[in-house]
Amino acid sequence: CASCHASRAALRRPRSGQALCGACFCAAFEAEVLHTVLAGRLLPPGAVVAVGASGGKDSTVLAHVLRALTPRLGISLQLVAVDEGIGGYRDAA
């Protein structure tokens, strides 16, 4: 891993070419999301944020990262389940 130099790299970041282990990738990704939210003043402290969750990878990652950053952002989260209305697609959920 190019960051911690202790673990074996699990992936190579496309933009930077940096080879990172899973833990360092997650830390870097969370730091980038935090920077983007703070720099853009996207979520003011005290905001209640609704995350629409379909159960797919995009909404799951968004919910996970925002949950991890909630203490640093000073926000609260509400998870909103989304049913796309596609028969047989989410019946088990």
C-alpha positions as CSV (number, residue, x, y, z in Angstrom):
1,C,0.0,0.0,0.0
2,A,1.4,3.4,-1.0
3,S,-0.2,5.0,2.0
4,C,0.4,2.8,5.0
5,H,3.3,0.7,3.6
6,A,2.1,-2.1,5.9
7,S,-0.6,-3.9,4.0
8,R,-0.8,-5.4,0.5
9,A,-2.5,-3.1,-2.0
10,A,-5.9,-4.3,-3.1
11,L,-6.6,-1.8,-5.8
12,R,-5.1,1.0,-7.9
13,R,-6.9,4.4,-8.0
14,P,-7.7,5.3,-11.6
15,R,-7.0,9.1,-11.4
16,S,-3.8,9.0,-9.2
17,G,-2.5,5.6,-10.0
18,Q,-2.0,5.1,-6.3
19,A,-2.1,1.5,-5.1
20,L,-3.9,1.2,-1.8
21,C,-5.1,-1.4,0.6
22,G,-8.8,-1.6,1.4
23,A,-8.5,0.4,4.7
24,C,-6.4,3.2,3.2
25,F,-8.8,3.4,0.2
26,C,-11.8,3.8,2.4
27,A,-10.0,6.4,4.5
28,A,-9.0,8.4,1.4
29,F,-12.5,8.1,-0.1
30,E,-14.1,9.4,3.1
31,A,-11.6,12.2,3.4
32,E,-12.4,13.3,-0.2
33,V,-16.1,13.2,0.4
34,L,-15.7,15.2,3.6
35,H,-13.5,17.8,1.8
36,T,-16.1,18.1,-1.0
37,V,-19.0,18.5,1.4
38,L,-17.2,21.1,3.5
39,A,-15.6,23.0,0.6
40,G,-18.9,23.3,-1.2
41,R,-20.9,24.0,2.0
42,L,-23.3,21.3,0.8
43,L,-24.6,20.2,4.2
44,P,-24.8,22.8,6.9
45,P,-24.4,21.7,10.6
46,G,-27.7,20.6,12.0
47,A,-29.1,19.6,8.7
48,V,-31.3,16.5,8.5
49,V,-30.3,14.6,5.4
50,A,-32.5,12.0,3.7
51,V,-30.7,9.3,1.9
52,G,-32.8,7.5,-0.7
53,A,-31.8,3.8,-0.5
54,S,-32.7,1.4,-3.3
55,G,-30.4,-1.2,-1.9
56,G,-28.0,-0.9,-4.8
57,K,-24.3,-0.2,-4.5
58,D,-24.5,3.5,-5.1
59,S,-27.1,4.3,-2.4
60,T,-25.5,1.8,0.0
61,V,-22.0,3.5,-0.3
62,L,-23.6,6.9,0.0
63,A,-25.4,5.9,3.2
64,H,-22.3,4.3,4.7
65,V,-20.0,7.2,4.0
66,L,-22.4,9.8,5.2
67,R,-23.0,7.7,8.4
68,A,-19.3,7.6,9.0
69,L,-19.0,11.4,8.5
70,T,-22.1,12.3,10.5
71,P,-20.1,13.2,13.7
72,R,-17.7,15.4,11.8
73,L,-20.4,17.1,9.7
74,G,-22.8,17.7,12.6
75,I,-25.8,16.3,10.6
76,S,-28.4,13.7,11.2
77,L,-29.4,11.1,8.7
78,Q,-32.7,9.5,7.7
79,L,-32.8,6.5,5.5
80,V,-35.6,6.4,2.9
81,A,-36.3,3.1,1.3
82,V,-37.1,3.4,-2.4
83,D,-39.3,0.9,-4.3
84,E,-38.8,1.5,-8.0
85,G,-42.1,-0.3,-8.7
86,I,-40.4,-3.0,-10.8
87,G,-42.3,-6.2,-10.3
88,G,-40.2,-9.0,-8.9
89,Y,-37.1,-6.7,-8.4
90,R,-37.3,-6.0,-4.7
91,D,-40.0,-8.5,-3.6
92,A,-37.6,-10.1,-1.0
93,A,-36.7,-6.8,0.5
